[in-house]
Amino acid sequence: METVLEVRNLTKTFPKRGSREALEAVADVSFRIEPGECLAVIGGSGSGKTTVAKMITRLLPADSGQIFLMGEEITHAKGKALRTIYRKMQMVFQTPAESFDPRRTLGESAAESLCNQGIGKAEAASRVQELFLRCGLPEEYLMRYPHEVSGGQCQRAAIARAAVLHPALLILDEATSALDMTVQKEILELLSELRREEGMTYLFISHDIALVQQFCDRVLVMDQGRMIEEGTPDEVIRAPRQEYTKRLIESIL
Ligand SMILES: Nc1ncnc2c1ncn2[C@@H]1O[C@H](COP(=O)(O)OP(=O)(O)OP(=O)(O)O)[C@@H](O)[C@H]1O
């Protein structure tokens, strides 16, 4: 089966305020994600995890390097090509309320992405309703506005909105970090179910190594924009090869 995502030598620098030097937020990062896999990216605050995700989803242009989704290069994709890409790749952020339009109901927002893909209104509505139900949101939630639901319910709606497109890849950037432990557990169960049933592939960005150990097959560790370690969560937790990883794990566990 085809590799879902391949990232080659990705680099991003930002200008540093009040300095002539540039900040190397992501430096020469390469990795692959195979079908059905859940790959975690962990690292301390500011290590470059979100910048990697933003380059993959084309929210930020890469300075150099290449990104391939299902074998197709998407590094410089724009406009119409991007719309096709978002059918195959979706992202869920830490604060879902901000990613929903406050003037539209959750159901309308979720159906919009389907309608943008050329699916008729009635079919879009019925697919959204089914996905909401599977994500633990009964029909009445379709009519609610983002401010009328809890953080956990909003995150379920964000996952439903992403999953309704049947993307090959779902990027989760600290998607459960803002939720309390019980809700976090429920959301992870939902994601595991979608993985089993839909064969979904995940890029899971987190600073929570215990969560990564439960949920992911492989983990990459980032420090100062570089990938410094890779392995199964057990390998990395039990025998970190880099001093930084060791400290990171000690500080989290
Ligand atoms: N738009 C930007 N302009 C300037 N610097 C930025 C910008 N976005 C990110 N950075 C810097 O790039 C570095 C990497 O940031 P990034 O958000 O990718 O880290 P992260 O690992 O996701 O951190 P966190 O876990 O705190 O979210 C940081 O030093 C950050 O301050």
The ligand as an SDF file (V2000), in Angstrom:
LIG
                    3D

 31 33  0  0  0  0  0  0  0  0999 V2000
    4.5390   32.8960   12.8780 N   0  0  0  0  0  0  0  0  0  0  0  0
    5.6630   32.8530   13.6060 C   0  0  0  0  0  0  0  0  0  0  0  0
    6.5400   33.8800   13.6320 N   0  0  0  0  0  0  0  0  0  0  0  0
    7.6810   33.8300   14.3440 C   0  0  0  0  0  0  0  0  0  0  0  0
    8.0550   32.7600   15.0870 N   0  0  0  0  0  0  0  0  0  0  0  0
    7.2200   31.7080   15.1180 C   0  0  0  0  0  0  0  0  0  0  0  0
    5.9890   31.6870   14.3900 C   0  0  0  0  0  0  0  0  0  0  0  0
    5.3610   30.4920   14.6110 N   0  0  0  0  0  0  0  0  0  0  0  0
    6.1760   29.8070   15.4450 C   0  0  0  0  0  0  0  0  0  0  0  0
    7.2810   30.5190   15.7490 N   0  0  0  0  0  0  0  0  0  0  0  0
    8.4070   30.0710   16.5970 C   0  0  0  0  0  0  0  0  0  0  0  0
    8.8950   28.8500   16.0560 O   0  0  0  0  0  0  0  0  0  0  0  0
    9.2550   27.9330   17.1200 C   0  0  0  0  0  0  0  0  0  0  0  0
    8.4770   26.6570   16.9490 C   0  0  0  0  0  0  0  0  0  0  0  0
    7.1100   26.9150   17.2510 O   0  0  0  0  0  0  0  0  0  0  0  0
    5.9790   25.7860   17.2230 P   0  0  0  0  0  0  0  0  0  0  0  0
    4.6700   26.4460   17.4760 O   0  0  0  0  0  0  0  0  0  0  0  0
    6.1220   25.0050   15.9810 O   0  0  0  0  0  0  0  0  0  0  0  0
    6.4080   24.8850   18.4620 O   0  0  0  0  0  0  0  0  0  0  0  0
    5.6260   23.7030   19.1840 P   0  0  0  0  0  0  0  0  0  0  0  0
    6.6080   22.5910   19.3520 O   0  0  0  0  0  0  0  0  0  0  0  0
    4.3690   23.3940   18.4570 O   0  0  0  0  0  0  0  0  0  0  0  0
    5.3220   24.3740   20.5970 O   0  0  0  0  0  0  0  0  0  0  0  0
    4.0570   24.1960   21.6030 P   0  0  0  0  0  0  0  0  0  0  0  0
    4.1580   22.7870   22.1460 O   0  0  0  0  0  0  0  0  0  0  0  0
    4.3430   25.2210   22.6640 O   0  0  0  0  0  0  0  0  0  0  0  0
    2.8300   24.4660   20.8180 O   0  0  0  0  0  0  0  0  0  0  0  0
    8.9930   28.6830   18.4140 C   0  0  0  0  0  0  0  0  0  0  0  0
   10.2030   29.2280   18.8770 O   0  0  0  0  0  0  0  0  0  0  0  0
    7.9920   29.7550   18.0180 C   0  0  0  0  0  0  0  0  0  0  0  0
    8.1240   30.8870   18.8540 O   0  0  0  0  0  0  0  0  0  0  0  0
  1  2  1  0
  2  3  1  0
  2  7  2  0
  3  4  2  0
  4  5  1  0
  5  6  2  0
  6  7  1  0
  6 10  1  0
  7  8  1  0
  8  9  2  0
  9 10  1  0
 10 11  1  0
 11 12  1  0
 11 30  1  0
 12 13  1  0
 13 14  1  0
 13 28  1  0
 14 15  1  0
 15 16  1  0
 16 17  2  0
 16 18  1  0
 16 19  1  0
 19 20  1  0
 20 21  2  0
 20 22  1  0
 20 23  1  0
 23 24  1  0
 24 25  2  0
 24 26  1  0
 24 27  1  0
 28 29  1  0
 28 30  1  0
 30 31  1  0
M  END
$$$$
